[in-house]
Structure formats: structure tokens, C-alpha cells
Amino acid sequence: MILFGIILLIIGLITLIIRPLLSDEDQFKENNSGHLEKIKSKSPTWLLMFSRRVSIAIIISGLTLVTLPNLFFWAEPGYQYFLVYPNGKKSAIMTEGIKFRGFAKITPWQKFIDVKVVNPGDDTDDIEGQMDPIPIRFIDQVTATTKLSTRFQLPADKESFIELAIEFRSLQNLAQNTLIPTVREVVSNTGYMFAAQDYISGSASDFRVSIEEQLKDGAFSVEKTEYRDTIITAIEQGEREIKEVQTRYEVNKRKDENGLFIRIPHDINENNIIVAQVIVDDVVLEQVFKQRLEAQRDESAKRQLEQQKIKTAKDAQARIIAEGERDKAGERVTQEKEQVKALISIETKLKQEETNKKLAAIALETERLKATAQKVKADAESYQNAKLVSAGLTPQQEAELQKQIAIGVAQQVAKIKFPTTMIISGGGDDGGTPLEALIGAAMTKQLTSSGKGGN
């Protein structure tokens, strides 16, 4: 735009100067012979169109095009601008769009600055601060190199940005003279706060967080304490012991009287530069430590394998014992079932015998009652006959009566049904069963009758 304005300005000045020298028509002059002689030809039409007014308009347009970029400019996204006016006043443009410049000198600054450890062959076009791997030494004297990527944001307020722009003058000065040295120093100091063994055991995230906190708010003031621990390991199934002395370190952050961590400020937080991102890409440990880790890994794998074998053997032993207990329990249940069956059979037989006894007792009682009834009936008839005799029966009547009585007794005895099975208890003082008594009574009467007849 400025070049085009300068061209227009030159064209306007030229046309303004040469316009009076141009002729609108041919000019003639009479010579000595009386003839008209052309002394000036008419100027070209395209030159005649540049009148004074047109030339001034072209000059004004050229001046406008030349001065317009010095009055306004386009602020691109992702940049903020430091302005110095001809009178020495300083200002800053923090947003994008068309902004008034006022003939000020503009220094553009990127809002975000990338500081990163790069490897040979990496693309570095968009990286403002390129670093080599940062050497560190852990608290347990293990060395390593750290690769990380950081991103910083310029101050968001105008006053801090103007002070930063005046102090460092350019983005490269800020990156090379402040950001890179500060990052290297913080990472190196952070290594002294961790042990390599702890780092590989799960403190990697704490390592990154510690770097980020120190870049944002200042480095921690720390004190280191060394401990020597004696570890005694007893050999399994033996009386021998192994003694080992291990050295461990503790790093404690110092605190002030208010209980806050003591910070050591650096240029990043003093200039209000915002730490937007911290990524630890890799920590490459020294080869000796790697070999030691590999040896520990192999020993740990062997130990785990042996422990797994022991556990497998114990599981197999437990399985065999469990199977034996299962078989014993099965055999015990089988035998108990057989015992229960035998006991049930015996109890069934006992109950059957008891039932048979009860039935036999009932049958015997029934027969006893019948015999008693027969005895009572026979006693009644005997009593009746005795009364008749005592009343004075004739010998013929008495003989007939005795005959009938004997016949009746025989009939009654013939009618008695004796049980197939009888339980006869031993005789006491009272004699035998009712049937024996009845038979004995009948025989007594016969003998008595025979005695009387003989008399």
C-alpha cells in the first residue's frame, strides 16, 4: 500500500509540474516568406486529461496511501504489540483487529512462547526456545538427562507487558536469556528433591508438579536429611540372618513463621510471565542405574516365580487334603446310612414283636374272660343242683341230674377254643389258670358224685 501511494504521489507531482508545458492545440508562426510555420504540436490527449485538479487529487490519494499504514494497522490473533510514539510515549495493544497506530513504532510479540528440548532432526520452525537435554542428579547420586516441553504466556496486563518489552527488547532475548536458563535451573534443582528409586516407583507425576509449581511461584528452599537404616532379613527355616545397611534421604521444604513455604523468586514470576504448560517428555537415567534396575527386576521375577511355585505346591497339598477329607466324609456318610438302615430294621422288628405281644395278651384276656364266664355258669348250675339235692331229690332224679350236669359240662368244655399261642405264667399260691381250675372243678364234682353214689 505504501509503495502504491508513493507511485501515485510521484505521478501527481510530475503531472502537476508538466501540465503548464502542455498545449491544447497546434501553434503556428508566420515566417519571413509569409507562410505559417508550426512551432508547437498539440499534446497527447491522455496527457491533457491530467489537469491541475486531477494532479492534486492524485497527490492527495498518494499521500493518503502513504500515511494510512502509519495511522492504522491490523493486529493479528495470537500477538500483542508494543508501541512507541514519536513523542516517546509507550503503549500496548493486547487484542486483535484494526487498531489506531498514530505513527508509532510497533514491535510485535507472540502471546505464547514455546521452550522445548529438541532432538537432532526435530521440526523447530514453531519453537522459540530450543534446549538441549537438561542434566540432573537425583538425591541418591543417580544422574539422568531430562527432556521436557514448556509453554509460557506473556503478561496479560499492559503495564507488565510494557516493562517486559522495554527490558528484553525482543522475543528471542526473552527466550534465550531468561526462559531457557530459568527452566534449566529449576529442573536441575528439582532433581535434588527426589530419589531415582522413588521416581521410577511412582513419583514421576510429583516430579512434574514440583517443576510446574517452582516455575510459577518460585523455587522451594529445601533442606536434605540423610538416614542410614540397618535391615535384618532372616533366612527362612534357618537361624541365619542377613544384615544390610541402606541409605535413604529426605528432602523437606522450609517454612516461614506463618507456615508457608519459603520461595526463591526468579525472572519468570518477577515479570508476571504465566506458565501455561509443563510436560516432562522423558527422564533418561544413567546406564549403571538401568543395569541395576534390570538386575533387581530379574531377581524380583525369580523371587516371584519361586513364591508362585511354593503357592502352587501349597495349593496342591491343600487340594489333596481336601479331597481326602471329602472321601472320608463320603465314607462316613455311607456307613452312617447303613447304620441307620440297620437300626430302623431292628426298631421295626421290635415294634412288630411288641404289637404281637399286645395282640396275644388281648387274646389271652379274652379267653380268660370266656373261661371265667363258663366257670360262673358251671358254679351256678352246680349250686342249683346242690340245692335240689338238699331239697330231697330221689336217687333216680339225682342220678339223672348228675348225668345232665356232666353232659352239659362236657359240651361246654368242647365249645371252648384255646388260643394257638399261650403264655403261661408260673403258678403261685392260688393255683393255675381259670381253665385248669374249671377242669379241676368238673373232675372234683365227678369224684364227689361217684362218692355219694357208692355210699
C-alpha positions as CSV (number, residue, x, y, z in Angstrom):
1,M,0.0,0.0,0.0
2,I,2.8,2.4,0.8
3,L,4.6,1.7,-2.4
4,F,1.4,2.3,-4.4
5,G,0.9,5.5,-2.6
6,I,4.4,6.7,-3.3
7,I,3.9,5.9,-7.0
8,L,0.7,7.9,-7.1
9,L,2.4,10.8,-5.3
10,I,5.2,10.8,-7.9
11,I,2.7,10.7,-10.8
12,G,0.7,13.5,-9.3
13,L,3.8,15.7,-8.8
14,I,5.0,15.1,-12.3
15,T,1.7,15.8,-14.0
16,L,1.3,18.9,-11.8
17,I,4.7,20.2,-13.0
18,I,4.5,19.4,-16.7
19,R,0.8,20.3,-17.2
20,P,1.6,24.1,-17.9
21,L,4.0,23.0,-20.5
22,L,1.4,21.1,-22.5
23,S,-0.5,22.6,-25.5
24,D,-4.2,22.0,-26.1
25,E,-3.8,22.7,-29.9
26,D,-1.1,23.2,-32.5
27,Q,0.7,26.6,-32.5
28,F,1.8,28.3,-35.8
29,K,4.0,31.3,-36.6
30,E,4.4,33.3,-39.8
31,N,7.9,33.1,-41.2
32,N,9.8,35.6,-43.4
33,S,8.2,34.3,-46.6
34,G,4.7,34.9,-45.2
35,H,3.8,31.3,-44.7
36,L,2.5,29.8,-41.3
37,E,5.0,27.5,-39.7
38,K,4.0,25.0,-36.8
39,I,6.1,25.8,-33.9
40,K,4.3,23.6,-31.3
41,S,2.2,20.5,-31.7
42,K,-0.9,19.6,-29.7
43,S,0.0,17.4,-26.7
44,P,-1.4,13.8,-26.5
45,T,-4.9,13.5,-25.2
46,W,-4.0,11.2,-22.3
47,L,-1.6,13.9,-21.0
48,L,-4.1,16.6,-21.5
49,M,-6.5,14.8,-19.1
50,F,-4.2,15.4,-16.1
51,S,-5.5,18.8,-15.2
52,R,-4.3,20.7,-12.1
53,R,-7.3,19.4,-10.2
54,V,-6.7,15.8,-11.2
55,S,-3.0,16.0,-10.4
56,I,-3.8,17.4,-6.9
57,A,-6.3,14.6,-6.3
58,I,-3.6,12.0,-7.3
59,I,-1.2,13.7,-4.9
60,I,-3.7,13.6,-2.1
61,S,-4.5,9.9,-2.8
62,G,-0.8,9.0,-2.8
63,L,-0.3,10.9,0.5
64,T,-3.3,9.1,2.0
65,L,-2.0,5.7,0.9
66,V,1.5,6.5,2.3
67,T,0.3,7.8,5.7
68,L,-2.6,5.4,6.2
69,P,-0.5,2.4,7.3
70,N,1.2,4.7,9.8
71,L,-2.2,5.7,11.2
72,F,-3.9,2.2,11.5
73,F,-2.7,-1.4,11.4
74,W,-4.1,-4.9,11.7
75,A,-3.4,-6.7,15.0
76,E,-3.3,-10.4,14.3
77,P,-4.7,-13.0,16.7
78,G,-2.1,-14.6,18.9
79,Y,0.0,-11.4,19.1
80,Q,0.3,-8.4,21.3
81,Y,2.1,-5.2,20.3
82,F,4.4,-2.8,21.9
83,L,4.1,0.8,20.6
84,V,6.5,3.7,20.9
85,Y,5.1,7.1,19.6
86,P,7.2,9.9,18.0
87,N,6.8,11.9,21.2
88,G,8.3,8.9,23.3
89,K,5.0,7.7,24.8
90,K,4.7,4.0,25.2
91,S,1.6,1.8,24.8
92,A,0.5,-1.7,24.2
93,I,-2.2,-3.4,22.1
94,M,-3.4,-6.6,23.7
95,T,-6.3,-7.5,21.4
96,E,-6.7,-8.3,17.7
97,G,-8.4,-6.2,14.9
98,I,-7.9,-2.8,13.2
99,K,-6.1,-0.5,15.7
100,F,-5.0,3.1,15.6
101,R,-1.3,3.5,15.4
102,G,-0.6,7.2,15.2
103,F,2.8,6.9,13.5
104,A,4.1,4.8,16.4
105,K,6.8,2.2,16.0
106,I,5.4,-1.3,16.5
107,T,7.1,-4.3,17.9
108,P,5.1,-7.5,17.7
109,W,5.3,-10.1,20.4
110,Q,3.8,-13.6,20.4
111,K,1.5,-14.2,23.3
112,F,2.8,-17.8,23.8
113,I,6.4,-18.8,23.8
114,D,7.4,-22.5,23.5
115,V,10.6,-23.6,25.2
116,K,11.4,-27.3,24.5
117,V,14.2,-29.8,24.5
118,V,14.7,-30.8,20.9
119,N,16.5,-33.8,19.3
120,P,18.5,-33.7,16.2
121,G,16.2,-33.8,13.2
122,D,13.1,-32.5,15.0
123,D,11.0,-29.8,13.4
124,T,11.9,-26.5,15.2
125,D,10.1,-23.9,13.0
126,D,7.5,-23.0,15.6
127,I,9.7,-23.3,18.7
128,E,11.1,-20.1,20.0
129,G,13.3,-21.6,22.7
130,Q,15.3,-24.7,21.8
131,M,17.2,-26.5,24.5
132,D,19.5,-29.5,24.8
133,P,18.6,-32.3,27.3
134,I,18.9,-31.0,30.8
135,P,21.3,-33.0,33.1
136,I,20.1,-33.6,36.6
137,R,21.4,-35.5,39.7
138,F,18.9,-37.2,42.0
139,I,19.4,-37.1,45.7
140,D,20.7,-40.7,45.7
141,Q,23.6,-39.6,43.4
142,V,22.0,-41.1,40.3
143,T,22.4,-38.9,37.2
144,A,20.0,-38.5,34.3
145,T,19.0,-36.2,31.5
146,T,15.6,-34.7,31.3
147,K,13.5,-33.8,28.2
148,L,10.6,-31.5,28.7
149,S,8.3,-29.1,26.9
150,T,7.1,-25.8,28.4
151,R,4.8,-23.1,27.2
152,F,4.8,-19.6,28.6
153,Q,2.3,-16.8,28.1
154,L,3.3,-13.1,28.1
155,P,1.8,-10.9,30.9
156,A,-1.9,-10.1,30.3
157,D,-1.8,-6.6,31.7
158,K,-0.4,-3.7,29.7
159,E,1.9,-2.3,32.5
160,S,3.7,-5.6,33.0
161,F,4.0,-6.3,29.2
162,I,5.4,-2.8,28.6
163,E,8.1,-3.3,31.3
164,L,9.0,-6.7,29.8
165,A,9.2,-5.3,26.3
166,I,11.4,-2.5,27.4
167,E,13.7,-4.8,29.5
168,F,14.1,-7.6,26.9
169,R,13.5,-5.7,23.6
170,S,12.7,-8.8,21.6
171,L,11.2,-12.2,21.9
172,Q,14.5,-14.0,21.3
173,N,16.2,-12.2,24.1
174,L,13.5,-13.2,26.5
175,A,13.6,-16.8,25.4
176,Q,17.4,-17.2,25.3
177,N,18.4,-15.0,28.3
178,T,15.6,-15.7,30.8
179,L,13.2,-18.6,30.0
180,I,15.7,-21.2,29.0
181,P,18.2,-20.6,31.8
182,T,15.4,-20.5,34.4
183,V,13.9,-23.7,33.2
184,R,17.2,-25.5,33.3
185,E,18.0,-24.2,36.8
186,V,14.5,-25.2,38.1
187,V,14.7,-28.7,36.6
188,S,18.2,-29.3,37.9
189,N,17.3,-28.2,41.4
190,T,14.2,-30.3,41.4
191,G,16.3,-33.4,40.8
192,Y,17.9,-32.9,44.2
193,M,14.4,-33.2,45.8
194,F,13.8,-36.7,44.6
195,A,15.5,-40.1,44.7
196,A,15.8,-42.0,41.4
197,Q,14.3,-45.1,43.1
198,D,11.3,-43.1,44.2
199,Y,11.0,-41.5,40.7
200,I,10.7,-44.9,39.0
201,S,8.4,-46.2,41.8
202,G,5.6,-43.7,41.2
203,S,6.9,-40.2,41.9
204,A,7.1,-39.1,38.2
205,S,3.9,-37.1,38.5
206,D,5.1,-35.4,41.7
207,F,8.4,-34.6,39.8
208,R,6.5,-32.8,37.1
209,V,4.1,-31.0,39.5
210,S,7.1,-29.8,41.5
211,I,8.7,-28.3,38.4
212,E,5.5,-26.6,37.4
213,E,5.0,-25.1,40.9
214,Q,8.5,-23.8,41.1
215,L,8.3,-22.2,37.6
216,K,5.0,-20.5,38.6
217,D,5.7,-19.3,42.1
218,G,9.5,-19.5,42.6
219,A,11.9,-22.3,43.7
220,F,11.5,-24.0,47.0
221,S,14.0,-23.6,49.8
222,V,14.8,-27.1,51.0
223,E,17.0,-29.0,53.4
224,K,18.3,-32.5,53.0
225,T,18.5,-35.2,55.7
226,E,20.4,-38.4,55.3
227,Y,19.4,-41.7,57.2
228,R,21.2,-45.0,57.4
229,D,18.9,-47.9,58.1
230,T,20.0,-51.4,59.0
231,I,17.7,-54.1,57.6
232,I,17.9,-57.6,59.0
233,T,16.4,-60.3,56.9
234,A,16.0,-63.8,58.4
235,I,16.6,-66.8,56.1
236,E,13.5,-68.9,56.0
237,Q,13.7,-72.2,58.0
238,G,17.0,-71.3,59.4
239,E,18.8,-69.3,62.1
240,R,21.0,-67.2,59.9
241,E,20.3,-63.6,59.2
242,I,21.4,-61.1,56.6
243,K,22.2,-57.5,57.6
244,E,22.1,-54.8,55.1
245,V,22.7,-51.1,55.6
246,Q,20.6,-48.8,53.3
247,T,21.0,-45.1,52.9
248,R,17.9,-43.0,52.4
249,Y,17.4,-39.3,52.1
250,E,14.6,-37.0,53.0
251,V,14.1,-33.5,51.5
252,N,11.9,-31.2,53.5
253,K,10.7,-27.8,52.2
254,R,11.5,-25.0,54.6
255,K,8.6,-22.9,56.0
256,D,8.4,-19.4,57.4
257,E,6.9,-18.3,60.7
258,N,3.4,-18.3,59.1
259,G,3.7,-21.9,58.0
260,L,4.1,-21.0,54.3
261,F,6.8,-22.5,52.1
262,I,9.8,-20.3,51.6
263,R,10.2,-19.4,47.9
264,I,13.2,-18.2,45.9
265,P,11.9,-15.8,43.2
266,H,13.2,-15.9,39.6
267,D,12.7,-13.8,36.5
268,I,9.7,-15.7,35.2
269,N,7.4,-14.9,38.2
270,E,9.0,-11.5,38.7
271,N,8.0,-10.4,35.2
272,N,4.5,-11.9,35.6
273,I,5.0,-14.4,32.9
274,I,2.4,-17.1,33.0
275,V,3.4,-20.7,33.0
276,A,0.8,-22.2,30.7
277,Q,2.1,-25.8,30.4
278,V,4.8,-28.1,31.6
279,I,5.3,-31.6,30.2
280,V,8.1,-33.9,31.2
281,D,8.7,-35.9,28.0
282,D,11.3,-38.3,29.4
283,V,13.9,-38.8,32.1
284,V,16.8,-40.9,30.8
285,L,18.6,-42.5,33.7
286,E,22.3,-43.4,33.6
287,Q,23.2,-46.8,32.2
288,V,24.7,-48.1,35.5
289,F,21.4,-47.5,37.3
290,K,19.5,-49.1,34.4
291,Q,21.6,-52.2,34.7
292,R,21.0,-52.3,38.5
293,L,17.3,-51.9,37.9
294,E,17.4,-54.8,35.4
295,A,19.2,-57.0,37.9
296,Q,16.6,-56.1,40.6
297,R,13.9,-56.8,38.1
298,D,15.4,-60.3,37.3
299,E,15.8,-61.1,41.0
300,S,12.3,-59.9,41.7
301,A,11.0,-62.1,38.9
302,K,12.9,-65.1,40.2
303,R,11.5,-64.5,43.7
304,Q,8.0,-64.1,42.4
305,L,8.4,-67.3,40.4
306,E,9.6,-69.2,43.4
307,Q,6.8,-67.8,45.5
308,Q,4.4,-68.8,42.9
309,K,5.8,-72.4,42.9
310,I,5.5,-72.5,46.7
311,K,2.0,-71.3,46.5
312,T,1.2,-73.8,43.8
313,A,2.6,-76.7,45.9
314,K,0.7,-75.5,48.9
315,D,-2.5,-75.3,46.9
316,A,-1.8,-78.8,45.6
317,Q,-1.3,-80.1,49.2
318,A,-4.4,-78.3,50.3
319,R,-6.3,-79.9,47.4
320,I,-5.1,-83.4,48.3
321,I,-6.1,-82.9,51.9
322,A,-9.4,-81.5,50.9
323,E,-10.0,-84.5,48.6
324,G,-9.1,-86.9,51.4
325,E,-11.5,-85.2,53.8
326,R,-14.1,-85.3,51.1
327,D,-13.6,-89.0,50.7
328,K,-13.6,-89.6,54.5
329,A,-16.8,-87.6,54.8
330,G,-18.4,-89.6,52.0
331,E,-17.4,-92.9,53.6
332,R,-18.7,-91.7,57.0
333,V,-22.0,-90.7,55.5
334,T,-22.3,-94.1,53.7
335,Q,-21.6,-96.0,56.9
336,E,-24.0,-93.9,58.9
337,K,-26.6,-94.6,56.3
338,E,-26.0,-98.4,56.7
339,Q,-26.2,-98.0,60.5
340,V,-29.4,-96.1,60.2
341,K,-30.9,-98.7,57.9
342,A,-29.9,-101.5,60.4
343,L,-31.3,-99.5,63.4
344,I,-34.6,-98.9,61.5
345,S,-34.9,-102.6,60.7
346,I,-34.3,-103.6,64.4
347,E,-36.7,-101.0,65.6
348,T,-39.3,-102.2,63.1
349,K,-38.9,-105.8,64.4
350,L,-39.1,-104.7,68.0
351,K,-42.3,-102.8,67.3
352,Q,-43.7,-105.8,65.5
353,E,-42.9,-108.1,68.4
354,E,-44.4,-105.6,70.8
355,T,-47.5,-105.5,68.7
356,N,-47.7,-109.3,68.6
357,K,-47.3,-109.4,72.4
358,K,-50.1,-106.9,72.8
359,L,-52.4,-108.9,70.5
360,A,-51.5,-112.1,72.3
361,A,-52.3,-110.5,75.7
362,I,-55.6,-109.3,74.4
363,A,-56.5,-112.7,73.0
364,L,-55.5,-114.3,76.3
365,E,-57.6,-111.9,78.3
366,T,-60.5,-112.6,76.0
367,E,-60.2,-116.3,76.6
368,R,-59.7,-115.8,80.3
369,L,-62.9,-113.8,80.4
370,K,-64.7,-116.5,78.4
371,A,-63.4,-119.2,80.8
372,T,-64.5,-117.2,83.8
373,A,-67.9,-116.8,82.3
374,Q,-68.1,-120.6,81.8
375,K,-66.9,-121.2,85.4
376,V,-69.5,-118.9,86.8
377,K,-72.2,-120.6,84.8
378,A,-71.0,-124.0,85.9
379,D,-70.8,-122.9,89.5
380,A,-74.4,-121.6,89.2
381,E,-75.6,-124.9,87.8
382,S,-73.7,-126.8,90.5
383,Y,-75.2,-124.6,93.2
384,Q,-78.7,-125.2,91.7
385,N,-78.2,-128.9,91.6
386,A,-76.9,-128.9,95.2
387,K,-79.9,-127.0,96.3
388,L,-82.1,-129.6,94.5
389,V,-80.3,-132.4,96.2
390,S,-80.6,-130.8,99.6
391,A,-84.3,-130.4,98.9
392,G,-84.7,-134.2,98.8
393,L,-84.4,-135.5,95.3
394,T,-84.9,-139.1,94.6
395,P,-81.8,-141.2,93.7
396,Q,-83.1,-141.5,90.2
397,Q,-83.6,-137.8,89.8
398,E,-80.2,-137.1,91.4
399,A,-78.5,-139.6,89.0
400,E,-80.3,-138.0,86.0
401,L,-79.3,-134.6,87.2
402,Q,-75.7,-135.6,87.6
403,K,-75.7,-137.1,84.2
404,Q,-77.1,-133.9,82.6
405,I,-74.6,-131.8,84.5
406,A,-71.7,-134.0,83.3
407,I,-73.1,-133.8,79.7
408,G,-73.5,-130.1,80.0
409,V,-70.0,-129.6,81.3
410,A,-68.6,-131.8,78.6
411,Q,-70.5,-129.8,75.9
412,Q,-69.3,-126.5,77.4
413,V,-65.7,-127.8,77.6
414,A,-66.0,-128.9,74.0
415,K,-67.1,-125.4,73.0
416,I,-64.0,-123.8,74.5
417,K,-61.5,-122.6,71.8
418,F,-58.0,-122.5,73.2
419,P,-55.5,-120.0,71.6
420,T,-52.8,-121.3,69.3
421,T,-50.2,-119.5,71.3
422,M,-50.5,-119.1,75.1
423,I,-48.1,-117.6,77.6
424,I,-48.5,-119.4,80.9
425,S,-47.1,-117.7,83.9
426,G,-45.7,-119.7,86.8
427,G,-48.3,-120.9,89.4
428,G,-48.5,-119.2,92.7
429,D,-50.3,-119.9,95.9
430,D,-53.7,-119.5,94.2
431,G,-53.1,-122.3,91.6
432,G,-53.2,-122.4,87.8
433,T,-55.2,-120.7,85.1
434,P,-59.0,-120.4,85.1
435,L,-59.3,-123.3,82.6
436,E,-57.3,-125.6,84.9
437,A,-59.5,-124.5,87.8
438,L,-62.6,-125.2,85.7
439,I,-61.4,-128.7,84.6
440,G,-60.4,-129.4,88.2
441,A,-63.8,-128.4,89.5
442,A,-65.5,-130.6,87.0
443,M,-63.4,-133.6,87.9
444,T,-64.0,-132.8,91.6
445,K,-67.7,-132.9,91.1
446,Q,-67.5,-136.2,89.3
447,L,-65.5,-137.7,92.1
448,T,-67.9,-136.3,94.6
449,S,-70.9,-137.7,92.7
450,S,-69.2,-141.1,92.5
451,G,-68.5,-141.0,96.2
452,K,-72.1,-140.2,97.0
453,G,-73.4,-142.9,94.7
454,G,-71.2,-145.5,96.4
455,N,-72.4,-144.5,99.8
